[in-house]
Amino acid sequence: MNLLIIRLIIFAVVFYAGLKLYGIYRQRKLEHEAQHSKVNRHEGGKMVRCRWCEVHVPEDEALRDQEQWFCSSAHRDRFLQEQQDKGGTP
């Protein structure tokens, strides 16, 4: 009976250690993939300047309207509204 209890305790300890090691491995793998994708995302991408606030944003995230770039739809709308109020064309 004592041998069975000792075997169960050893099995539980080994199982717990295996789960912990797997968790550490998985966490490191996710961090590595996140870091790798972040590096790839910003490599070689073209940056454009928002016409309203002049902040540079990646071209694939920017909005384009009449050959002009904007960082958000709010800035696009404000710029177009300002142009209409002035009576000019954008």
N, C-alpha and C positions, 0 to 999 in steps of 0.2 A: 504493500500500500504506500509506504513512504517513497519508494522508487517511482511510482506513478505520479505522485505529487511533485517530485523533483523534476521529472520529465516535462510535466505541464508548465511548471514555472520557467524552465529553460526555454521551452517552446514559446511561451508568452513573451519572454525577454527578447529572444531572437526576432520574433514577429514584430514587436514594438520597434526594435532597432532598425529593421528593414523598412518599416513605414516611415520612420524619421529620415533615413537616408534617401528614400524615394522622394519625400517632400523637399529635401534640400536640393536634390538633383533637378526636380521639376521647377523649383523657384529660380535656380541659376539659369536653366534653359530659357525660361520666359524672359528673364532680365536680358540675357544675351540677344534673344530675338528682337526684343523691344529696342535695344540699343542699335542693333544692326539695321532694323527698318528705319529708325530715326536718321541714321547716317545716310542711308540710301535715298531717303525722301528728299533731303536737302542738297544732294550732289547733282550738279549740272542743271538744276532747275532755273528757268528764267524768272527774274524778279521784275515786277512792274510797279509803278508809283500811282497811288490813289490820287486822283485829280483834286479831291476835296481836302484831304488832310496831309497829303504828300508822304504817307507812310508806304514803304515798300512791302509788297506781299507776293507770294509765289503766284505765277501766272495761272496755274491750274485752280487756285482758290479765289482769284479775283473775278469781279464782274466787269463785263465790257459793254459799253453803250456808245454808239456813234464814234468809234475809234478812240474812245477814252476809257481808262481803267479806274475801277473803284474797289475799295476794300470791303464795302458792304452795300446792301441795298439802301440803307438809310442815307449814306453819304452820296450815293448816286441820285436819290430823290432830292436831297438838299441842293446839290449842285445844279440839277436841272431846274428846280424851282427858282433858284437865284438867277439863272440865265433867263428864265421867262419873265421874272420881275424886272430885269434890266432891259428887256425888250430885244435882246440880241440873240444870236444863234449860238449854240454851244460849241 
